Structures are given as C-alpha cells and as structure tokens.
Amino acid sequence: MTRFPLLSTVFAIAPLAALAWPLAQVIQPQLKKEVTPDIIEASPIRRADIEVRSAHSFESCKITIGDASWDLTTEEPYGEIHFPLPESKELTVLVEVVWAAETPETALLFEIIPDNLTMRSHTLWGQKSATEELNFKWP
C-alpha cells in the first residue's frame, strides 16, 4: 500500500523547514559600525618611523623636529618618533649628518613614514658633513 502523496511531501520537507530558521540567522548580514578616520586625524601628536640610509657609514646623524631631537647611528639607522603636527600639516625637519674625514662625496637618504599619512623622503649630499632643513607638507 502506498502512502498519501501529501503526507510523504510533508515528511520530506519537515527537516528542511526545521533547519531553515537557524540557517537564516547565520546567513543574515550583520550591521557593522563605521569607524570615522576623523578621530585619528584630530590628534595633535603623530607617531612616525624615520630611517636614514647612506652609501658610506656616518659618524653621527641628528634629526630635529621643533624642540625634540633624535640621534641615529650606523648600527641603528631607524627609529620611532612622536611629534606635533600643526593643522596646516607642514613639518620642518633639520637633518645633520657627519661622515669620516676620508669619505668622498656621498648621499644620505632621509625617510619619514607618519601613521595615516604618505611617506616623504629627501636625499642630502655632502663630503664631510651635511646640514639641511627639510619642509614637508601633507594634503
């Protein structure tokens, strides 16, 4: 004897219907909060990585931003700095480097990589020493 077709269909669909509700809850897209970058931009103090690279090893390298200064060495030519960035987003950096007396004319590449801003770099040329005031501006 065969079953009633409607009853066979209900028995086949019942397990699928029981799984439909939990599956719909898992697949449902979650609403995400938007993070506004304005909170990051409003901070007057910035963190940045600085690095200097030279074709010849240098005796000393001093980076000055405002009243703060950092000394870099040939063994550790990089560092992390914290500096105030005005609303105009202009930064003046003084870079002073001294090479050994017998060093020929050489270059020093200075890079600053601030958080949430584009990297800036500049090359200084000199024979025994080089001092240059660099002006960087971000949009």
VENTA-V248353 format. One record per backbone hydrogen bond with DSSP energy under -1.0 kcal/mol. NH is the residue of the N-H (numbers start at 1). CO is the residue of the C=O. Records with the same first field share a line. If there is no record, write none. Layout:
NH->CO ; CO
//
This chain:
8->4
9->5
10->6
11->7
12->8
13->9
14->10
17->13
18->14
19->15
20->16
23->19
24->20
25->21
26->22
27->23
28->24
39->36
41->37
42->38
43->40
46->83
48->81
49->113
50->79
51->111
52->77
53->109
55->107
59->98
60->98
62->96
63->70
64->94
65->68
68->65
70->63
72->61
73->76
79->50
81->48
83->46
85->44
89->86
91->136
93->134
94->64
95->132
96->62
97->130
98->60
99->128
103->100
106->126
108->124
109->53
110->122
111->51
112->120
113->49
115->47
117->114
120->112
122->110
124->108
126->106
130->97
132->95
134->93
136->91
138->89
//
